[in-house]
Amino acid sequence: MKIGLGTVQFGMPYGVANSGGQVPRQEVAAILALAAARGIQVLDTAALYGNSEEALGHVLAPGHGFRIVTKTPRFGKGSIDESDVRSLVDSFQASLRHLRQTAIYGLLIHHADDLLAPGGAALFTAMEGLKDQGWVKKIGVSVYTGHQIDQVMNNFPVDLIQLPVSVLDQRLLQSGHLARLKGKEVEVHARSVFLQGLLLMDPESFPPYFSTVKEHMQAYREMLKRKDTTPLQAALAFVCNLDEVDVVLCGVESREQLSQLLTLSEHPIGKEAYTRFAINDAAILNPANWKL
């Protein structure tokens, strides 16, 4: 099963197309029960996702079997010092307490620029220490660009990388970075598959910020109609059918949404037809740049 659950919605309202707000605990429990029954293995969370970790810890049963991946704080400094290293370790221990786990599957540097800043190697050394002590199985980083991947791969023996891939954002596929990671046996988790729901919205309802891609997305919708394919089916299947991707992270707001995703995830799709809809505009492809 390639689908993994992104859980930011469990801890805070999230997504340009999110109309329901933060997912209630009762619904979180229903989502996780279905996920377990259908063979989903990965849960992706972070210290910065509101109280997502606490929501998971409250609901997860002992011996649940999920592979939990969390992330470090964001340091956002010109250089990394010893206080940041202590903060990373303290944050990780807090994450274990919130999740009510003695160990988890993965720990990622949340912002690659922290790892790549002067002194950032000390953060990775600290994570290696947590791994050596058996508190985490795989360590790595969340990235946005091919340049970040190059710098990380040239300097750090990462086990796991999280990165953006979607019908609109094929940069790392076309540049060969996904193939390089596959060749190095780095586990790849794809995020932003729906671009926070943008790929599922009718272009006529786009916020004004996305006016530059409105016509582009209307053409995309017309292509899907000709193929008798829904926007959800296309967005999900496109990434699930990439051999270079190990886990496709999807956030859901309800058990029903997850059930629909699981039905569509194995739909075969001809990737070549979607190549022309790739764009290279970071103002659109990186939600951190959005001004809504």
Backbone bond lengths (Angstrom), bond angles and torsions (degrees), N, CA, C in turn:
res aa  C-N    CA-C-N  psi(-1)  N-CA   C-N-CA  omega(-1)  CA-C   N-CA-C  phi
1 M - - - 1.462 - - 1.529 110.02 -
2 K 1.334 116.22 116.85 1.464 120.35 -178.47 1.525 113.34 -80.89
3 I 1.316 117.33 -23.70 1.462 119.62 -176.20 1.520 110.22 -68.75
4 G 1.341 115.84 132.56 1.456 122.34 169.90 1.520 107.86 -123.46
5 L 1.307 117.31 156.45 1.463 120.77 -177.18 1.521 111.24 -96.42
6 G 1.322 116.33 119.46 1.450 121.05 166.08 1.516 107.98 -82.15
7 T 1.324 117.74 133.36 1.466 119.93 -168.55 1.523 113.72 -116.89
8 V 1.324 117.58 18.63 1.459 118.30 -179.81 1.531 111.34 -59.45
9 Q 1.343 117.36 -34.49 1.467 120.48 179.70 1.526 112.52 -66.77
10 F 1.338 116.51 -17.93 1.466 119.40 178.03 1.531 111.33 -74.43
11 G 1.352 115.61 -16.85 1.460 118.82 -175.22 1.508 115.51 -117.88
12 M 1.358 116.52 -10.11 1.456 119.74 -178.02 1.531 109.37 -169.53
13 P 1.340 118.46 156.68 1.463 119.37 172.48 1.527 108.61 -65.34
14 Y 1.323 117.09 135.21 1.463 119.36 -173.21 1.513 109.80 -153.70
15 G 1.335 115.88 138.67 1.463 121.22 172.35 1.508 112.84 108.36
16 V 1.327 115.71 135.97 1.458 120.67 -177.86 1.527 111.35 -64.88
17 A 1.336 117.80 -24.11 1.462 121.25 -179.66 1.525 112.57 -104.47
18 N 1.323 117.36 7.53 1.458 121.15 -178.19 1.525 109.64 -77.97
19 S 1.332 116.19 117.30 1.463 120.60 179.23 1.515 112.60 -106.91
20 G 1.341 116.52 -9.90 1.460 119.87 -174.48 1.510 115.33 -98.93
21 G 1.335 117.19 -9.39 1.452 119.40 -179.15 1.517 112.41 75.98
22 Q 1.333 116.16 -158.71 1.453 121.53 -179.11 1.516 110.98 -66.74
23 V 1.344 116.40 139.07 1.460 121.24 -177.49 1.531 109.87 -74.27
24 P 1.341 119.02 127.65 1.469 121.40 178.48 1.531 111.59 -64.05
25 R 1.321 116.66 152.87 1.468 121.36 -177.12 1.527 112.22 -57.71
26 Q 1.318 116.90 -38.66 1.458 119.62 -179.32 1.525 110.89 -62.28
27 E 1.340 115.83 -38.85 1.464 119.98 178.89 1.531 110.79 -72.69
28 V 1.340 117.03 -34.63 1.467 120.50 174.85 1.523 109.56 -57.49
29 A 1.329 116.44 -44.83 1.465 120.53 179.49 1.527 110.94 -61.55
30 A 1.327 117.46 -40.51 1.472 120.89 179.85 1.527 110.79 -67.27
31 I 1.325 116.64 -39.77 1.462 121.14 178.90 1.530 110.16 -63.30
32 L 1.326 116.36 -46.50 1.466 119.77 -177.90 1.526 111.73 -67.36
33 A 1.321 116.97 -33.46 1.465 119.51 177.90 1.520 110.54 -64.55
34 L 1.328 116.77 -43.56 1.463 119.71 177.71 1.523 110.68 -66.63
35 A 1.336 116.53 -41.30 1.466 120.48 179.36 1.527 111.01 -58.47
36 A 1.313 116.54 -44.82 1.463 120.41 179.92 1.528 110.94 -64.63
37 A 1.315 116.04 -41.33 1.460 120.38 -178.24 1.524 112.37 -66.26
38 R 1.340 116.15 -29.91 1.465 120.66 -176.30 1.530 113.08 -98.83
39 G 1.311 118.03 7.34 1.459 120.96 172.02 1.512 116.34 87.50
40 I 1.320 118.26 13.05 1.462 120.33 173.67 1.521 108.46 -67.84
41 Q 1.323 116.47 135.72 1.460 120.11 -174.63 1.524 113.93 -111.67
42 V 1.333 118.08 -33.25 1.461 121.00 -170.15 1.524 112.02 -103.02
43 L 1.341 115.22 132.61 1.463 123.32 170.57 1.519 107.24 -117.59
44 D 1.315 116.29 123.96 1.467 121.22 -178.74 1.521 109.83 -108.23
45 T 1.331 116.21 124.14 1.451 121.72 179.93 1.519 109.08 -138.03
46 A 1.328 116.97 -172.22 1.468 120.90 179.25 1.518 109.33 -166.68
47 A 1.322 115.00 153.80 1.458 120.47 175.38 1.525 111.11 -61.04
48 L 1.334 117.33 -27.20 1.462 121.72 -177.35 1.524 113.65 -87.95
49 Y 1.334 118.40 0.50 1.460 121.41 -177.82 1.529 111.54 -90.43
50 G 1.312 117.41 55.11 1.456 119.97 179.44 1.514 110.63 56.93
51 N 1.338 116.76 -128.88 1.468 119.48 177.56 1.537 111.64 -106.79
52 S 1.335 115.78 35.17 1.457 120.87 179.06 1.526 112.04 -58.72
53 E 1.326 116.93 -44.23 1.465 119.66 -179.52 1.527 110.60 -61.56
54 E 1.326 116.89 -43.06 1.462 120.16 179.14 1.527 111.40 -64.02
55 A 1.347 116.41 -39.09 1.466 120.01 178.49 1.521 110.76 -61.17
56 L 1.330 116.60 -43.21 1.463 120.26 178.20 1.523 110.75 -65.34
57 G 1.328 116.29 -45.98 1.454 119.72 -179.18 1.518 112.65 -60.57
58 H 1.317 116.30 -33.69 1.470 121.18 -179.49 1.524 111.54 -70.28
59 V 1.340 116.56 -30.44 1.467 120.97 -171.37 1.525 113.14 -100.00
60 L 1.326 117.41 -34.58 1.459 120.50 -174.01 1.522 112.04 -65.35
61 A 1.333 115.21 133.05 1.459 120.35 178.03 1.524 109.85 -86.55
62 P 1.334 118.09 154.71 1.467 120.44 173.97 1.533 110.26 -56.76
63 G 1.319 115.66 139.87 1.459 119.58 -179.83 1.516 113.63 68.78
64 H 1.340 116.69 30.71 1.461 121.56 -175.09 1.526 114.05 -65.16
65 G 1.322 119.07 -31.47 1.462 121.36 176.72 1.506 116.23 88.94
66 F 1.337 118.99 -4.58 1.461 120.59 177.97 1.532 110.77 -74.98
67 R 1.326 115.42 150.90 1.454 121.96 171.55 1.532 107.34 -96.03
68 I 1.305 117.23 110.56 1.458 121.40 -175.74 1.526 109.70 -95.75
69 V 1.326 115.34 130.49 1.464 122.05 175.35 1.523 107.81 -117.78
70 T 1.326 117.10 127.20 1.463 120.66 174.29 1.525 109.24 -125.74
71 K 1.337 115.37 -178.09 1.464 119.26 -171.63 1.521 110.94 -137.75
72 T 1.318 114.41 162.18 1.461 122.09 -179.62 1.526 110.08 -77.22
73 P 1.327 117.22 169.54 1.470 118.96 169.53 1.519 110.10 -66.16
74 R 1.311 115.79 170.31 1.457 120.84 170.93 1.522 107.65 -95.18
75 F 1.338 115.97 127.88 1.464 119.82 -178.76 1.526 111.62 -94.30
76 G 1.328 117.43 -42.92 1.457 121.23 171.56 1.516 114.79 58.05
77 K 1.313 116.54 40.00 1.470 121.39 -177.47 1.523 110.47 -118.60
78 G 1.320 115.08 160.78 1.457 119.64 178.41 1.506 112.61 -67.03
79 S 1.327 116.88 -27.26 1.461 121.48 177.28 1.520 108.79 -150.58
80 I 1.322 115.12 156.06 1.459 122.32 -177.69 1.525 109.13 -101.46
81 D 1.342 116.04 134.39 1.466 119.51 178.44 1.529 110.05 -124.34
82 E 1.323 115.46 -175.47 1.464 121.00 -174.53 1.524 112.36 -62.78
83 S 1.329 117.14 -31.17 1.462 119.18 179.01 1.531 110.97 -65.92
84 D 1.313 117.33 -32.90 1.460 120.85 177.71 1.525 110.82 -69.56
85 V 1.326 116.02 -37.55 1.463 119.79 177.31 1.523 110.06 -63.10
86 R 1.330 116.72 -43.75 1.472 120.05 177.16 1.521 110.68 -62.85
87 S 1.320 116.31 -38.60 1.462 120.47 179.17 1.520 111.33 -63.49
88 L 1.332 116.89 -39.69 1.461 120.39 177.92 1.527 110.66 -60.72
89 V 1.319 116.19 -48.47 1.468 119.92 -178.24 1.522 110.45 -65.31
90 D 1.329 117.22 -43.66 1.465 120.62 179.72 1.523 111.06 -62.80
91 S 1.338 116.11 -40.68 1.464 120.53 179.36 1.526 110.85 -64.64
92 F 1.321 115.88 -40.79 1.461 119.10 179.37 1.526 110.92 -63.34
93 Q 1.330 116.24 -43.89 1.466 119.37 178.64 1.527 111.02 -63.12
94 A 1.339 116.40 -37.01 1.468 119.98 175.98 1.523 110.55 -65.02
95 S 1.349 116.64 -38.40 1.459 120.04 177.69 1.526 111.15 -61.76
96 L 1.322 117.10 -42.63 1.467 119.82 177.56 1.526 110.88 -60.34
97 R 1.337 116.83 -40.88 1.470 120.14 179.20 1.525 110.57 -65.82
98 H 1.325 116.40 -45.19 1.460 119.31 -179.73 1.532 111.27 -62.79
99 L 1.323 115.82 -40.30 1.464 121.17 -179.00 1.531 112.44 -78.50
100 R 1.346 115.58 -14.11 1.469 122.38 -177.88 1.526 110.40 59.86
101 Q 1.344 114.21 45.56 1.461 121.45 179.84 1.527 109.44 -124.11
102 T 1.317 116.29 150.33 1.460 120.46 174.52 1.528 111.34 -90.55
103 A 1.332 116.72 -18.35 1.470 122.53 177.54 1.525 107.30 -161.31
104 I 1.341 115.91 157.34 1.463 120.08 178.20 1.529 109.57 -135.29
105 Y 1.317 115.18 174.65 1.466 120.88 -174.60 1.524 112.67 -78.10
106 G 1.343 117.15 -46.52 1.454 118.77 -172.03 1.515 114.42 -140.95
107 L 1.325 115.64 148.88 1.462 123.12 173.44 1.520 107.60 -133.63
108 L 1.344 115.79 125.38 1.455 121.54 -178.32 1.521 111.05 -118.57
109 I 1.326 115.93 141.72 1.459 120.39 164.81 1.528 106.19 -63.94
110 H 1.339 116.78 121.79 1.464 119.69 -172.49 1.529 111.90 -69.10
111 H 1.316 116.70 -35.11 1.462 120.92 -179.24 1.519 108.61 -126.22
112 A 1.322 115.88 114.55 1.459 121.30 -173.62 1.521 112.84 -56.88
113 D 1.334 117.92 -31.67 1.462 120.02 -178.82 1.524 112.10 -63.00
114 D 1.332 118.05 -25.21 1.464 120.31 175.00 1.523 110.56 -65.70
115 L 1.321 116.15 -42.93 1.463 120.95 179.25 1.519 111.50 -67.30
116 L 1.333 116.25 -33.95 1.464 121.28 -174.72 1.524 113.27 -89.64
117 A 1.333 116.96 -5.25 1.467 120.71 177.93 1.524 110.04 -72.97
118 P 1.346 118.28 158.78 1.469 120.32 173.33 1.525 110.43 -52.17
119 G 1.314 116.06 130.06 1.460 121.02 -178.12 1.516 113.93 86.15
120 G 1.332 117.12 -6.43 1.459 120.86 -176.19 1.516 113.99 -63.58
121 A 1.325 117.12 -24.06 1.463 119.89 178.51 1.524 111.72 -59.02
122 A 1.337 117.02 -27.39 1.464 120.43 178.93 1.529 111.19 -65.13
123 L 1.326 117.00 -30.58 1.458 120.08 176.39 1.529 110.41 -65.04
124 F 1.332 115.66 -42.52 1.460 119.11 180.00 1.531 110.67 -67.81
125 T 1.327 116.26 -38.25 1.467 119.75 177.04 1.524 110.98 -59.99
126 A 1.335 115.72 -39.81 1.470 119.70 178.27 1.527 110.69 -64.74
127 M 1.322 117.01 -39.81 1.462 119.93 178.41 1.520 111.26 -67.20
128 E 1.328 116.29 -36.78 1.470 119.15 175.25 1.526 110.24 -61.33
129 G 1.329 116.48 -36.41 1.456 119.81 176.83 1.520 112.07 -64.07
130 L 1.327 116.99 -41.69 1.467 120.83 177.32 1.529 110.60 -63.75
131 K 1.315 115.66 -37.22 1.465 120.24 177.44 1.528 110.83 -67.32
132 D 1.304 116.84 -44.08 1.472 120.91 179.88 1.530 111.72 -61.49
133 Q 1.339 115.74 -30.95 1.459 119.96 -179.55 1.531 112.70 -83.84
134 G 1.324 116.80 -0.73 1.449 120.40 175.14 1.515 115.21 84.18
135 W 1.328 118.11 11.84 1.465 121.06 -179.20 1.526 112.27 -84.69
136 V 1.318 116.19 -20.07 1.468 120.41 178.94 1.521 108.32 -147.08
137 K 1.333 116.31 143.44 1.463 120.13 -175.71 1.523 112.13 -89.33
138 K 1.346 117.26 -41.31 1.462 120.96 -176.85 1.524 110.38 -129.75
139 I 1.335 115.51 141.68 1.459 121.18 179.83 1.519 109.81 -125.43
140 G 1.320 115.00 151.12 1.463 118.01 -178.21 1.508 112.15 -176.56
141 V 1.336 115.90 -144.36 1.456 120.34 -169.27 1.528 109.99 -154.80
142 S 1.306 115.10 151.01 1.461 122.14 172.00 1.526 107.79 -99.11
143 V 1.336 116.97 128.07 1.464 120.99 -174.99 1.528 110.62 -125.35
144 Y 1.341 114.31 165.81 1.460 121.64 175.52 1.527 112.65 -117.18
145 T 1.334 116.87 -32.05 1.464 119.61 -169.20 1.523 112.56 -128.05
146 G 1.331 114.72 161.90 1.451 120.68 174.76 1.513 111.99 -64.47
147 H 1.336 117.20 -34.60 1.468 120.29 177.86 1.517 110.63 -61.42
148 Q 1.326 117.46 -41.39 1.457 120.04 177.08 1.524 111.18 -63.99
149 I 1.322 117.01 -40.85 1.465 119.96 178.14 1.521 110.51 -60.60
150 D 1.330 117.43 -44.95 1.459 120.98 179.56 1.526 111.12 -58.51
151 Q 1.317 116.60 -47.23 1.469 120.30 -178.91 1.520 111.55 -64.56
152 V 1.329 116.45 -42.19 1.460 120.07 179.56 1.528 110.79 -64.59
153 M 1.328 116.32 -48.71 1.460 120.38 -175.29 1.529 112.05 -66.20
154 N 1.321 116.34 -28.93 1.463 120.04 179.78 1.522 113.17 -78.90
155 N 1.338 116.96 -11.72 1.462 119.21 -172.90 1.524 115.80 -128.35
156 F 1.341 117.19 -17.49 1.465 118.64 -173.29 1.525 110.75 -137.75
157 P 1.347 117.46 135.78 1.469 120.91 178.50 1.531 111.16 -82.84
158 V 1.309 116.83 72.75 1.463 120.56 -176.23 1.529 110.91 -76.37
159 D 1.322 115.40 149.21 1.464 121.97 176.12 1.522 111.76 -96.08
160 L 1.335 115.86 -26.15 1.461 121.16 -166.42 1.521 110.02 -146.39
161 I 1.322 116.43 135.11 1.469 121.36 176.12 1.526 108.95 -132.13
162 Q 1.325 115.02 135.23 1.462 120.47 172.32 1.525 108.15 -107.49
163 L 1.337 116.37 135.43 1.466 119.79 -174.10 1.526 110.60 -151.98
164 P 1.331 116.96 161.63 1.459 120.42 -178.72 1.527 112.78 -86.96
165 V 1.318 115.55 134.58 1.467 121.86 173.50 1.521 107.84 -146.51
166 S 1.317 116.17 135.68 1.463 120.57 174.60 1.522 108.82 -161.26
167 V 1.320 116.10 175.92 1.458 120.55 175.45 1.523 110.28 -55.71
168 L 1.328 117.47 -41.52 1.460 121.08 179.02 1.520 111.99 -76.41
169 D 1.318 117.19 -34.79 1.460 121.73 -174.15 1.527 111.14 -108.50
170 Q 1.327 115.96 87.26 1.459 122.40 -179.71 1.531 111.38 -108.78
171 R 1.320 116.64 19.01 1.464 120.56 -173.83 1.519 112.33 -58.66
172 L 1.310 117.85 -46.43 1.460 120.92 -175.23 1.524 112.24 -75.89
173 L 1.318 116.59 -21.39 1.459 121.45 173.48 1.520 110.05 -74.92
174 Q 1.315 116.40 -47.95 1.460 121.39 -176.30 1.531 112.60 -72.28
175 S 1.320 117.23 -28.32 1.464 120.73 -179.68 1.524 112.85 -80.16
176 G 1.317 117.36 -12.04 1.460 121.06 -178.11 1.517 114.44 89.24
177 H 1.332 117.88 1.55 1.465 119.64 -178.61 1.529 112.09 -66.80
178 L 1.317 117.18 -37.10 1.459 118.83 177.63 1.528 110.66 -63.96
179 A 1.318 116.48 -40.59 1.464 120.03 178.44 1.524 110.75 -64.85
180 R 1.342 117.08 -38.26 1.459 120.29 179.26 1.526 110.64 -63.84
181 L 1.323 116.98 -43.42 1.462 120.58 179.29 1.525 110.65 -63.50
182 K 1.317 116.58 -41.00 1.467 120.77 177.70 1.525 110.22 -60.87
183 G 1.331 116.11 -42.21 1.459 120.35 179.68 1.513 113.09 -64.82
184 K 1.332 116.69 -28.52 1.468 121.56 178.93 1.531 112.20 -90.33
185 E 1.340 116.61 3.37 1.468 123.37 179.32 1.530 111.96 60.15
186 V 1.341 115.55 33.63 1.460 120.52 173.01 1.528 107.95 -85.06
187 E 1.323 116.91 131.24 1.464 120.80 178.49 1.532 109.02 -71.25
188 V 1.331 116.41 129.81 1.468 121.46 -175.43 1.525 110.15 -113.51
189 H 1.334 115.27 123.04 1.463 121.64 174.10 1.524 107.91 -110.01
190 A 1.315 116.45 121.71 1.463 121.71 -179.09 1.527 110.27 -92.59
191 R 1.322 115.84 132.39 1.469 121.38 176.07 1.531 108.93 -121.43
192 S 1.316 116.10 178.23 1.473 123.08 178.21 1.520 111.66 57.21
193 V 1.317 116.48 33.52 1.459 122.35 -179.10 1.529 110.82 -61.84
194 F 1.336 115.77 -34.31 1.462 121.02 179.34 1.527 111.89 -106.92
195 L 1.332 117.73 5.85 1.464 122.73 -175.05 1.524 111.01 48.57
196 Q 1.344 115.05 56.77 1.465 123.36 -178.62 1.527 112.54 56.59
197 G 1.318 117.50 25.25 1.454 121.31 179.24 1.513 114.09 97.27
198 L 1.330 118.00 -5.57 1.460 120.97 -178.59 1.529 111.36 -59.59
199 L 1.337 116.99 -39.93 1.457 121.13 -178.43 1.527 112.94 -68.01
200 L 1.335 116.05 -14.40 1.455 119.85 -178.44 1.523 112.39 -100.48
201 M 1.330 117.23 -8.41 1.454 121.63 -177.56 1.523 111.99 -84.21
202 D 1.325 115.82 147.99 1.457 120.96 169.96 1.525 107.83 -66.36
203 P 1.336 118.52 126.19 1.472 119.52 -179.58 1.529 113.61 -54.49
204 E 1.319 117.39 -26.20 1.461 120.18 179.27 1.525 112.07 -66.67
205 S 1.346 116.36 -20.07 1.472 120.19 -179.75 1.526 112.63 -103.17
206 F 1.338 117.56 9.19 1.455 120.50 178.48 1.532 110.82 -60.20
207 P 1.335 117.71 141.57 1.460 119.56 166.92 1.532 110.10 -60.52
208 P 1.333 118.00 153.64 1.467 120.85 -176.31 1.527 114.10 -53.95
209 Y 1.335 117.78 -28.86 1.465 121.28 -178.00 1.529 111.55 -55.70
210 F 1.334 117.34 -30.36 1.463 121.40 -174.45 1.522 112.74 -95.90
211 S 1.318 117.14 19.70 1.472 120.49 -178.06 1.524 112.07 -61.36
212 T 1.337 117.59 -28.10 1.468 120.50 -177.71 1.524 112.65 -68.76
213 V 1.333 117.54 -20.89 1.466 120.02 -179.49 1.529 112.16 -114.13
214 K 1.308 116.66 6.97 1.467 119.81 -177.45 1.527 111.37 -60.69
215 E 1.328 116.98 -49.18 1.466 120.49 -179.41 1.529 110.92 -64.57
216 H 1.315 116.08 -39.87 1.469 122.02 177.55 1.529 110.04 -58.55
217 M 1.319 116.53 -44.72 1.456 120.62 -177.54 1.528 111.79 -74.07
218 Q 1.307 117.24 -27.87 1.458 119.34 174.10 1.529 110.42 -65.59
219 A 1.329 116.33 -39.86 1.467 120.24 176.71 1.530 110.58 -65.07
220 Y 1.322 116.27 -37.79 1.463 121.14 177.45 1.534 110.13 -62.39
221 R 1.319 116.38 -44.89 1.464 120.87 178.87 1.533 111.30 -61.77
222 E 1.318 116.39 -38.42 1.455 119.43 178.82 1.530 111.01 -64.94
223 M 1.327 116.65 -39.33 1.457 120.53 176.85 1.535 110.69 -62.34
224 L 1.322 116.80 -41.81 1.466 120.35 179.84 1.526 111.22 -64.07
225 K 1.324 116.69 -38.17 1.461 119.73 178.26 1.524 110.74 -62.17
226 R 1.327 115.38 -41.22 1.464 118.52 179.66 1.525 111.38 -64.84
227 K 1.318 116.05 -31.33 1.461 120.98 179.92 1.532 112.52 -88.45
228 D 1.341 116.03 -2.00 1.467 121.31 -176.96 1.533 110.43 55.28
229 T 1.337 114.78 45.10 1.460 122.72 -179.01 1.515 109.20 -122.98
230 T 1.330 117.25 136.71 1.461 120.33 179.70 1.528 109.82 -82.30
231 P 1.340 117.63 156.03 1.465 120.08 176.59 1.528 112.59 -56.67
232 L 1.330 117.61 -38.74 1.462 120.99 179.18 1.523 110.87 -65.71
233 Q 1.306 115.77 -45.68 1.470 120.89 -179.91 1.526 111.03 -60.83
234 A 1.321 116.27 -44.47 1.458 120.39 -177.56 1.525 111.85 -67.45
235 A 1.329 116.64 -47.36 1.468 120.57 -177.10 1.517 111.23 -61.41
236 L 1.315 116.39 -43.11 1.462 120.43 -177.87 1.520 111.95 -73.26
237 A 1.321 116.50 -48.07 1.465 119.73 -176.51 1.522 112.00 -65.35
238 F 1.336 116.88 -34.11 1.465 119.47 179.86 1.526 110.71 -56.01
239 V 1.325 117.44 -47.22 1.465 120.64 -177.07 1.523 111.28 -78.88
240 C 1.336 117.40 -37.81 1.467 119.90 179.26 1.523 112.09 -62.29
241 N 1.312 116.75 -26.35 1.462 120.26 -178.91 1.530 113.78 -88.28
242 L 1.330 117.65 3.87 1.455 120.82 176.38 1.530 108.98 -83.96
243 D 1.325 116.39 118.01 1.465 120.66 -178.15 1.523 112.00 -63.53
244 E 1.329 116.93 -25.88 1.463 120.57 -176.29 1.528 112.88 -76.28
245 V 1.324 117.18 -12.20 1.471 121.81 -176.30 1.523 109.84 -101.34
246 D 1.334 115.39 129.03 1.466 120.46 -179.48 1.524 112.76 -90.74
247 V 1.331 116.38 -39.20 1.464 121.40 -177.37 1.521 109.00 -135.07
248 V 1.319 116.16 134.07 1.466 122.24 178.10 1.517 107.46 -109.36
249 L 1.329 116.26 108.74 1.463 121.11 -175.73 1.521 110.58 -83.10
250 C 1.321 115.50 127.05 1.463 121.76 179.43 1.527 108.88 -130.58
251 G 1.308 115.92 132.92 1.455 120.38 173.62 1.510 109.78 -94.96
252 V 1.321 116.93 138.43 1.458 121.37 178.25 1.522 109.61 -130.17
253 E 1.319 115.35 157.72 1.456 121.59 -179.79 1.521 112.33 -108.77
254 S 1.345 116.61 -7.51 1.460 119.53 -177.60 1.524 110.57 -156.60
255 R 1.316 114.65 162.63 1.460 121.18 175.43 1.528 110.52 -61.37
256 E 1.337 115.93 -37.33 1.458 120.69 -179.13 1.524 110.95 -64.15
257 Q 1.330 116.96 -41.37 1.463 119.94 177.71 1.515 111.37 -61.65
258 L 1.320 116.76 -42.61 1.460 120.15 179.27 1.521 110.59 -64.24
259 S 1.317 117.49 -41.95 1.462 121.07 178.94 1.523 110.59 -59.06
260 Q 1.331 116.57 -40.50 1.462 120.62 178.89 1.525 111.27 -65.83
261 L 1.341 116.61 -42.76 1.458 120.37 179.16 1.526 111.25 -60.13
262 L 1.320 115.97 -44.36 1.457 119.92 -177.70 1.526 111.39 -63.67
263 T 1.314 116.35 -32.43 1.461 120.40 178.45 1.522 111.39 -68.04
264 L 1.347 115.82 -34.89 1.457 120.72 -173.01 1.526 113.93 -92.43
265 S 1.324 118.37 -16.92 1.467 121.41 -168.07 1.525 113.90 -63.96
266 E 1.326 117.22 -26.23 1.467 119.77 -176.50 1.528 112.17 -98.95
267 H 1.318 116.45 12.88 1.469 121.08 179.74 1.537 109.51 -67.99
268 P 1.329 118.57 124.20 1.473 119.68 177.48 1.521 110.72 -70.03
269 I 1.321 116.31 145.07 1.461 119.72 -176.91 1.525 109.27 -147.76
270 G 1.308 116.09 141.70 1.459 120.32 176.90 1.513 110.29 -84.43
271 K 1.319 117.06 104.22 1.476 120.93 -173.76 1.523 112.15 -61.34
272 E 1.333 116.65 -29.68 1.464 119.68 -174.17 1.533 112.01 -60.76
273 A 1.309 117.01 -33.31 1.468 120.37 -178.22 1.520 112.23 -66.84
274 Y 1.328 116.68 -17.57 1.457 120.60 -174.58 1.529 112.76 -100.15
275 T 1.325 116.56 -5.25 1.458 120.43 -176.80 1.524 112.09 -59.31
276 R 1.308 117.80 -39.35 1.465 120.72 -174.96 1.520 113.47 -72.43
277 F 1.329 117.28 -7.99 1.465 119.33 179.39 1.529 112.38 -96.54
278 A 1.323 116.81 2.26 1.459 120.50 174.71 1.528 109.75 -70.36
279 I 1.339 116.17 141.66 1.453 121.29 174.87 1.523 108.71 -125.63
280 N 1.335 116.38 171.11 1.465 120.40 -176.56 1.528 110.84 -133.46
281 D 1.318 115.90 39.26 1.461 122.17 -176.95 1.518 109.53 -108.67
282 A 1.343 116.78 104.46 1.469 121.13 -177.28 1.517 112.05 -62.53
283 A 1.321 118.01 -23.55 1.460 120.83 178.42 1.526 111.17 -65.37
284 I 1.332 116.16 -25.46 1.456 121.31 177.61 1.525 111.22 -99.30
285 L 1.320 117.16 -40.10 1.460 121.13 -171.55 1.523 113.82 -77.98
286 N 1.312 118.21 -22.23 1.477 120.94 -179.96 1.525 109.11 -108.47
287 P 1.333 117.80 106.19 1.464 120.11 -179.03 1.525 114.07 -56.66
288 A 1.338 117.22 -22.71 1.460 119.62 177.38 1.526 111.75 -63.59
289 N 1.328 116.14 -21.07 1.472 120.69 -179.43 1.525 113.30 -91.88
290 W 1.334 116.51 -7.95 1.463 119.28 -174.99 1.532 111.49 -66.54
291 K 1.304 115.48 140.06 1.471 122.56 175.88 1.526 107.21 -122.17
292 L 1.321 115.07 89.98 1.463 120.94 -172.69 1.523 109.82 -100.42
